[in-house]
Amino acid sequence: MTLQLKDKVVVITGGSSGIGLGIAHRFATEGAKLLLCARGEDALASAAHSIAKETGAEVHWVSADVKIPEQVDRLRDALVEKYGTIDVLINNAGTGIYKPFLEVTEEDLERGMSLNFIAQFRVTQRFVPLMIKQGKGSIVNIAGCSGMQVLDPPFFSTCSGPAKAAEIRFTKALAAEIGVHGIRVNCVAPNFTEVPERTDKWLAQMSEGTSLSAEETKRRWANRVVLPGKPWASIENVADTVAFAASPLAGYTTGQVFVIDGGFGRD
């Protein structure tokens, strides 16, 4: 069974690496037409070339910082010039900031809210008029479990946790407002996710000064996962869920949060 995404025009922010790149690859395997956005031109060009070569999909890219309104306008204008329409918007650009409350800086606070909630709001506001005009569309906002639950130390999340919570609330409020136009809005909230290189480096840093190895630290953080072996989520797990949520197969689902945590947050 396909997800009925062939030839759908899909915009993905933060699409050059990590989860965003995995999402882009997943849509490409379904035959979608992609417009990727991120800040780094070299990484974007490399990602677009790699995906196109592996899948045969049509992949374009625009370098833009979603924290800057004028650059978001440029992303929208590029989409209009290239395709004139949009079927799916994936708001993936974001960050996680995990620090004790008293160590959070003004820069951290502003970046956490700006790159997470405000950027999602801003990007969505630019593309929704196109969806209203065509009478359909699907939006998937990528948040995180810190927006729904308090994570154990060292994941102090007074900074980015509330920003992720704002993304979730934004999803529900927007779904209620624009559903009348045939536009669905959903949210995907991953917990611990295995991102090659980035995860290894992060685990090594977080294990420094403790008696635990990086692998032991990884297992300890996942101790509430109920699945065999207590694995972290894979990028593919997240990408599959995002593609389903965006697809016509989830056509009666809107204003919902798809949690990817292996049962971690079951309370």
N, C-alpha and C positions, 0 to 999 in steps of 0.2 A: 504494500500500500504506500503510495506517495502522499506527500503533504499538500499536494495541489498548489505548489508555489512556483511552478515553471513559468518563466517570463514575468514574474512579479518584480516590480521595482522596489528595491530594499535599500534604505539608508541606515548605515551603522556607524555610530560615533565610537571613538576609542577602538577602531577596527584593525589596528596594525599589529597588535601583539596580544598575548595572553588569552583571556576569555573572549575578547572581542574578535580576535583573529579566528578562534575556534568557531564562533557564531557565524562569521563570514563564510568560512569554509563549508559549514553545514548548509547554509542557504544556497551556496554555489552548487553543491551536489544535487540539490533539488531543481536546478536549472533557473534560479532567480538571477536577475540583473542587479549588480551591486554598485553602490556608491559608498566608498569607505571614507571616513574622516578621522584624522588624528593630527597631532601637531608636527611630527617629524616627517619630512618629505621622503627621506631615504627609506625609512622603515615602511612607509605607506606604499611607495613604489615597489619595494621588494615583496610586500605582502600581496599586492594586487597581481604582480607578475606570477608569483608562486601559485596563487589560487587559480588564476586563469589557465596556467599550464597544466595543473593537476586535474582540473574539473572541466575545462573547456567553456567555463562560464564567462559572461561579459562582466568585466570588473573595471570600474573607474575609481578615481580617488581625488580628494580635495584636502589639502593641508589647511587646517583651521583649528584655532583655539576656541573651544566652546564657552570659555569664560569671557570672551570678547564679543559683544553684540555685532559689531561690523563684520567680523569673520563668520559668524553664524549666518548673517545675511548673505555673505558670499557663498556659503555652502548651499543655501536654499536656491540662490540664483543659478548656481552650477547645475543643480538638479533640474530646474525648470528648463534651462537651455538644452540639457542633454536628453531628458525624457518627457518633460512637460507634465509629469504625473508622479505620484508616489503611492505605493500599495502598503508598505510596511516601514515603520520607523522603529529602530532599536536604539534606545538611549543607554549606551553602555559606558560611556566615559564617566569615570568616578575615581574615588580614592578612599583608603581607610587610614585613619590616624588613631593609633593606640598609645596613649600616654596617660599617666596619672593626671587628674584634674588640675592640680597646681602647677604642672609642667607644660600645660597647653599654652602656646603663645598666641598672640593676636594673629600672626600669619597663619598658624595652624587653623584657628577658628574660622577665619575668613576663607581659607582655601577649602576646608571641609564642607562648608555650606555652599560656596561658590561653584565648586566642581561637581558636587553631587546634586543637591536640589535645584539651585538656581539655574545651572546649566541645563538640566533636564527641562525645567519650565521654559527657559528661553528657546531652546531648540524646538520643542514641541509647539510653542506658540507660532513659530515661523512656518511649520509644515501643516498644521491643522487646517488653515484656510484652503489649501489645495485638496485635502481630504473632504472637507465640507462641500466644495464645489463639485467633486465627482460623486459624492454621496456614499462614500465607503472608505475604509482604511483600518489598519491595525497598528497599535502602538504597544511596545513592550519596554517597560522601564526596568533596568537592572539595579536592584538595591542590595540588601544584604541582611543576614539574620540579626546583626547588631541593631537594626531598626525595629526589631520586635521583642528582643530579649536581652537581658544583661549577661554578657559573657564573663567567664571567669578570668582572673588575672593570668597572664599579663595583658589581656585584651581590654584595657581600660578604654571605654568608648564614649565618654561624655562629650567628645568633640564630633566624631563622624557618626556615632550612633543616632543622635537626634537628626542629623542630616539625612540618614537613610530612612528614618521614621517619616520624615517630611516627604520623601519620595513615595513611600507607600500611601500616605494620606493623599498626596497629590494624585496618584493613580486612581484611587477610589472616587475622589471628588470630580476629577475630569471625566471619568467613565460615566458618572451620573449626568454630567452636563452635556456631553456631546454624543451620547448614545443615540439620540434622536436623529442624528445625521448618518447613522450606519457605521459609526467609528467605534471600534472596541479598544479598550485600554486595560492592559494587565501588567503585572509586575512579577519578576522572577527574583527570588532572594536566596542566593547560595550561602552556605556556611563555608567551612574549610574546603578549599579547592586546590588541587594539585596543579600548579603552573610550573612547568619545567624551568630550571635555572633560578627563577625568582623565588620559588618555594624553598629550594635547597639553600640559597643564600640567606633567606630570612630565618629558616630554622637554625642555621649555624649561628647567626647573630643572637637569636633568642636563647640559645643553649649556652652561650658564653658565660663563664663564671658559675655554672652549675655543675653538678656531678653527672648530668644526663647527656647522652649523645643526642644528635639531631633526630635520629630515628626514634629514640625513647621519648623525646619531647613531642614528636609528632603523634605517637600512640597515646600519650597521656592526654593531649588536647582532645583526642577523638574518643575518649573513654565512654562517652554517652551515646555514641553511634550504636544502633542496634543490629546492623547488618554484619554478616560473618566477616571476621578479620578486622572489623571497625575501620574500613577504608575512608580516606578523604574522597570527596567528589572529584571526578575527572572533568577536564574541560569539555569532553564529549557529553557527559551527563548534563552539564549546564546548557550546552548548545542545542542538544536534542529537545530539552524542555522549552527553550526560547522559541525554536522553530515551530514546535507544536502550538504553543500559546499564540503565535502570530498567524498561524495557518487557518484556512477555512474549516479544518477538522475541529477547531475549538470555536466555531462560529457563534455559539450561544453562550460563550463565557466572556464576561467583561467585569472589570472592577475587582479582580481577584489577585491573590498573591500565591504564586507557585513556589513553595519552599523546597529547597534542595539541601537537605541536612542529614539524610540517613537515619532519621528518627531522633536526632540529637535534642531537638527542642520540644519533645513530646509533652512536657508539662504545660 
